[in-house]
Amino acid sequence: MIYKEKVKIGLKDIEKGKKVSNQAILEYLENVAGYHSDKVGYGINTIDQTDFSWLLLDWKVKVIKRPEYGQILDIHTWSRNIIKCYAYRDFEVYDENNNLCVVASSKWLLVNNQTGKIAKVEPKMAEKYQSEIGKMVFAEEIEKIKVPENFQSSIIYEIKRKDIDMIGHVHNLYYLDMAYETLPKDVYQQRQFDEFSIMYKKEIKLGETVKCQYTYEQEKHFVVIQSEDEQILHAIVQLK
């Protein structure tokens, strides 16, 4: 089942050159994924009835043609596969002329809200999503991002109220914001990054302080987000 929604690019969604930002793209994708789950009965609106929620583990995004302010985008998403407790979801974003602008893949984990533990996706639930088996936007599966051995710079960031989502954790989108705050000035100014990935490992809560470390290697920019004592890995953002 391919689920579709249209969105219009607004003022808050653009950066230099009047083109849509990577943060806005992620917001569109996340919202449409949520709407799809709502439609099949396992989304935000039904958490109180099902006691299940989806925890995002990975993003992989490639911008092919960056849309501009005011354009209306047609976003397609589908469940690509569901294996045990994991779900794989892909996306395609088209502009008004039916040009393919963005492709993305994501990996999700099912969690039981009552116990806080990982839950297996039962056949009845999986059937609701009508997975498009084999319909992949990338030739390869999402790969684990390794923590670089050395870093060139770092910042300390204290989590604020604006960073927190409905369940009391830093919202998925704001890890990319933290990464952008960490980038050296010259790297940040020369964005846009048309390929990026995020690997989420451990949630961050209000009032916690994290250490964001930056490096550049193998023609990619890396930002590793850890606890201030570097004992807990929260996320890795990779930009290209």
C-alpha positions in Angstrom: 0.0 0.0 0.0 1.4 3.4 -1.0 0.1 6.2 1.1 0.2 9.8 -0.4 -0.1 13.3 1.0 0.6 16.8 -0.4 2.4 19.6 1.4 3.2 23.2 0.5 6.7 24.6 1.2 6.3 27.5 3.7 8.6 30.3 4.9 9.9 28.4 7.9 10.8 25.5 5.6 13.4 27.2 3.5 17.0 28.4 3.8 19.4 30.1 1.5 18.3 30.3 -2.1 14.7 29.9 -1.1 15.2 26.1 -1.2 13.7 23.7 1.2 15.9 22.7 4.2 16.8 19.2 5.2 15.0 19.8 8.5 11.8 20.6 6.6 12.2 17.5 4.5 12.5 15.3 7.6 9.5 17.0 9.1 7.4 16.2 6.0 8.5 12.6 5.9 7.9 12.0 9.6 4.4 13.5 9.4 3.4 11.5 6.4 4.7 8.3 8.0 2.6 9.2 11.1 -0.5 9.8 9.0 -0.1 6.4 7.3 0.1 4.7 10.7 -3.0 6.6 11.9 -4.9 5.4 8.8 -4.2 1.7 9.5 -4.9 2.1 13.3 -1.4 2.1 14.8 -0.5 5.8 15.0 -0.5 8.6 17.5 -4.3 8.8 17.7 -4.6 5.1 18.7 -1.8 4.7 21.2 -4.3 4.7 24.1 -6.1 1.8 22.5 -3.2 -0.3 21.2 -0.5 0.5 23.8 2.0 0.4 20.9 4.3 3.1 19.4 6.9 3.2 16.8 10.5 4.3 17.8 12.6 5.7 14.9 16.1 4.1 14.6 17.5 5.3 11.3 17.1 7.8 8.5 18.8 7.7 5.1 17.9 10.6 2.8 19.0 11.7 -0.7 18.0 15.0 -2.3 17.9 14.7 -6.1 16.4 18.0 -7.0 15.8 20.5 -4.1 12.4 22.1 -4.2 11.8 25.8 -3.6 9.5 28.0 -1.6 5.8 27.8 -2.5 6.0 24.5 -4.4 3.5 21.8 -3.6 5.1 18.4 -3.0 3.5 15.0 -3.4 4.9 12.6 -0.8 4.6 8.9 -1.2 5.4 6.4 1.5 5.0 2.7 2.1 6.0 -0.1 4.5 8.7 -1.9 2.6 9.1 -4.8 5.0 8.2 -5.9 8.6 10.5 -8.4 10.3 9.9 -9.4 13.9 9.9 -6.1 15.8 11.3 -3.9 13.0 9.6 -2.1 10.2 11.3 -0.6 7.1 9.6 2.4 5.5 10.6 4.2 2.2 9.6 7.5 0.7 9.6 9.3 -2.6 8.9 13.1 -2.9 7.7 14.6 -6.2 7.2 18.2 -7.3 4.3 19.7 -9.2 5.8 18.5 -12.5 6.2 15.0 -11.3 10.0 15.3 -11.0 11.4 12.9 -8.3 13.0 15.3 -5.8 13.8 13.2 -2.7 14.2 9.5 -1.8 14.5 8.3 1.7 14.5 5.1 3.8 13.9 4.6 7.5 13.9 1.9 10.1 11.5 1.7 13.1 11.1 -0.4 16.2 7.8 -1.4 17.8 7.6 -0.7 21.6 5.0 -1.7 24.1 4.1 1.5 26.0 2.8 -0.4 29.1 6.1 -2.3 29.6 8.5 -0.1 27.8 9.9 -3.2 26.1 10.4 -4.1 22.5 7.3 -5.8 21.0 6.9 -8.3 18.1 4.8 -7.1 15.2 1.9 -9.6 15.1 0.6 -10.8 11.6 -2.7 -9.0 12.1 -0.8 -5.7 12.6 1.6 -6.3 9.7 -1.3 -7.1 7.3 -2.8 -3.6 7.9 0.3 -2.0 6.4 0.2 -4.1 3.2 3.9 -3.9 2.8 5.4 -3.3 -0.7 8.0 -6.1 -0.4 11.0 -5.4 -2.5 10.1 -1.8 -3.4 13.4 -0.1 -2.3 14.5 3.4 -3.1 18.1 2.5 -2.4 19.9 -0.5 -3.8 21.3 -1.4 -0.4 19.9 -1.6 3.1 20.6 1.1 5.7 24.1 0.6 7.1 25.3 1.1 10.6 27.3 4.3 11.0 30.6 3.8 12.9 31.9 6.2 15.4 35.0 8.0 14.1 38.2 7.6 16.1 39.3 11.2 16.1 37.5 14.6 16.1 38.4 18.1 15.0 36.0 20.1 17.2 33.2 19.9 19.7 30.5 21.8 21.5 28.5 21.3 24.7 24.7 21.5 24.3 22.1 21.7 27.1 18.7 20.3 26.2 16.0 22.9 26.3 12.2 22.7 26.5 11.8 23.4 22.8 13.8 20.3 22.0 11.4 17.9 23.8 8.6 15.9 22.2 5.2 14.5 23.5 6.9 11.6 25.4 9.6 13.7 27.1 12.5 13.0 24.8 14.4 15.1 22.3 12.4 15.1 19.1 13.9 13.1 16.2 14.2 16.2 14.0 16.3 18.2 16.5 19.3 15.8 16.3 19.9 17.3 12.9 19.6 20.8 14.4 22.3 19.9 17.0 24.5 18.6 14.2 24.2 21.8 12.3 25.1 23.8 15.5 28.2 21.7 15.8 29.5 22.2 12.3 32.4 24.6 11.8 31.3 27.9 10.5 32.8 27.4 7.0 31.2 24.0 6.7 27.8 25.2 7.8 27.9 28.1 5.4 28.6 25.9 2.4 25.6 23.6 3.0 23.3 22.2 1.5 24.0 18.6 2.1 22.1 16.5 -0.4 22.8 13.1 1.3 22.5 12.6 5.0 21.8 9.8 7.5 20.9 9.7 11.2 21.4 6.7 13.5 19.6 7.0 16.8 20.9 5.0 19.8 19.7 6.4 23.1 17.1 9.0 23.9 18.0 12.4 25.5 15.8 14.1 28.1 15.1 17.6 29.3 18.0 19.2 31.3 20.6 16.7 30.1 23.8 18.0 28.7 25.4 16.4 25.6 28.7 16.6 23.9 28.5 17.0 20.1 31.8 16.2 18.3 32.6 16.9 14.7 35.0 15.5 12.1 35.4 15.1 8.4 36.7 11.9 6.8 36.1 9.9 3.7 34.4 12.9 2.1 31.7 12.9 4.7 30.9 15.2 7.7 30.2 13.4 11.0 28.6 14.7 14.2 28.6 12.3 17.1 26.2 13.2 19.9 27.2 11.6 23.3 26.7 12.2 27.0 29.0 14.9 28.3 31.3 12.2 29.8 31.2 10.3 26.5 29.9 7.1 28.1 26.6 7.1 26.3 26.1 7.3 22.5 22.9 9.1 21.7 23.1 9.5 17.9 25.4 9.9 14.9 24.6 12.2 12.0 26.4 11.8 8.7 26.3 14.6 6.0 27.6 14.6 2.5 
